[in-house]
Amino acid sequence: MSVQHNDSAKFLVGVYDDDEVVLKAVTEVKSAGVRIHEVYSPFPIHGLDVALGHPRTRIGIAAFLFGLSGLLTMIALTYYTMGYDWPMIIGGKDHYAYPAYIPVMFELTVLFTALGMVGTFLVSNGLGPTVKPLMFDLRSTDNKFVMAIDLSKNKQSEAEIATVLRASGAAEVNVKQF
């Protein structure tokens, strides 16, 4: 998740070597009362979203609504063009030959869903051409797992949180200022 912060945002970053260690560390760090900003991983970790407390995604609902809008757009377009604007007899059926347009309706449903989901992804993740994402550690795209903790949103001191991170299995603990 890419979130922009003010210029004085200070984070404590724990770098982990293994996905199972970071998954276990999330529970340990949260049980110590530390609020985790985000965990970055080079690949998806099963159960990490539940451990972090992220709510169940509603992306399927958005996909359904985009697909439905594509289908309804195509139905309205074919009904208008073949029923009112330029009625024709196709396949021996007067005016609106519904079965002949099923492939086109399917394709427009898929097109609207795909474009809508790309837009939803960009908006929900705060991405765009002018957004500069926060990069806590470049190795999180290769082989390391990074837990970022926003120090301004925690009651514990920096030293206490660093101790909790090291005890949970962090190979490195760094301070990152944006």
N, C-alpha and C positions, 0 to 999 in steps of 0.2 A: 504494500500500500504506500503510495507516495503522498506525503502530506507536507505542505510547506509550513515552516515555523518562522517566528520572528528571528532577528539576527543574533539574539543572545541565547538560543536554545542550546542546552548542554546535555549531552547524553553519556551514559556509562554503557560501554559496549563489551559484552562477553563473547568471546570467540570459542567455539566448540569444534572438536574434531570428528564427532560421530553423531549420526541422527538419533540413535536411541538415547544417547547421553543428553542431548538437548531436549528431547521430549520428556525425559525424566526430570531434567533441570527446571523445566517450566513449572511443573507441579511444586517442586521444592522452593523455587523462588517466590511463587505466588503464596505458598503456605507461610513464608517468612514475612508476608505483608507488603511485598514489593509489587508495584504496578508495572507490568511489562508493556512497553510501547508497541513492539512488534518483534517477530522472529523471522529472519531471512535465511532461506535455504536454497541450494542449487537445484533441488528437486522436491516434489511434494512429499510431505511426511504424513502418513496416515494417522489421524487422531490429533494432529497438532492444533487444528482449528477448535476442536472440542476442549483441549487442554488450555488454550488461551482464552476460552469463553466467548468465541465469536458466535453470533446467532446463526441459525440455519439460513442459507442463502435463499433468496426469492427470485433468482435469475430465471428459473423455469417459468414462473408466472410472466415475466417480461417477454421471454421467448414466445410463449403462447399468444400473448397480446399482439406482438409484432406479426406473427404468422396469421392471426385472425384478421388483422388490418390489411395484410396483403391479399388474403382470400376475398374479403369483402370489397376491396378496391377492384379486383378483377371481375367479380360478379357484377358489380355496379357498372363497370366499363363495358362489359359484353352485353349486359341487358340494355344499356342506353344505346350503344352503337347498333346492335342487331335488332332491337325492338322498336326504337324510335327514330334514330338518326338515319340509318341506312338499312331498312329491313330487307332481308334476302331469304330465299328458300335454299337451305343447305341440307343435303342428304334426305330430301323428301319431307323435311320438317319445316313448318312455317316459323319464320322470324327467329326465335331463340333456340338454337340447337345446343342445348346444355352439354350433352356428352362430348361433343366435338371440342369443347373448351376446357375440359378437365385437365389435360396436360399443361395448358397455359396457366390455369388457376394454381396448380401445384407449383409450377416454377416461380410464379410471383409470390406465393406464400414463402417459399424458400428464400427468395431474394430479399423480401422485407425482413424476414427473421434474421438473416445473416447481417444485413446492414444495420438493423436495429441493435443487434447484440454487440457489434463492433462499437457503435456509438455508446451503448450502455457501459461497456467495459471501460472505454476511455473516460467517460464522465465519472463513473463510480470509483475509479482508481486515481482520479485527479491527474490524468495524463493529458498531454497536448503538446503542441509545438513550442509553446513558451514556458512550459513548466520544467524546472530543473529538479530532478528527484534527489532525495537525500541518499547518499551512498555511505553507509557506515563502515564497510570493509570490502574492498574489491574482490577478496577471495571468496566472498559469499556467492559469487557466480560460478566458481570452479569447484572447490572442495571443502569449504568451511561453512559452519552454521553460526549465525550471528544473532545474539539477543540484545536488542536495544532497549535501554531503560531511560526514560525522560526524568532527569533529576528534579525538575520543577514540579512534577506531579507525584512525588514521593515524600513521605515524612522523614524517612531515614536519611542519615548522612551519606555522603559519597563513600566513605571508608566502610561503613556498615554494609552497604549494598555490594561493594567490591568483595568483601569477605563472604557474603552469601553466594555471589557468583562463583568465586573460587571453590567454595565448599560444594557447589553443585556440579563441578566438573569442568569449569571453563579453563581452557588452556592459556588464554590471555584475557586480561581485563584492561581496556583502554578508555580514555576520555575523548569524546569527539564533540567539538564545538562547531556549530553552524552559524 
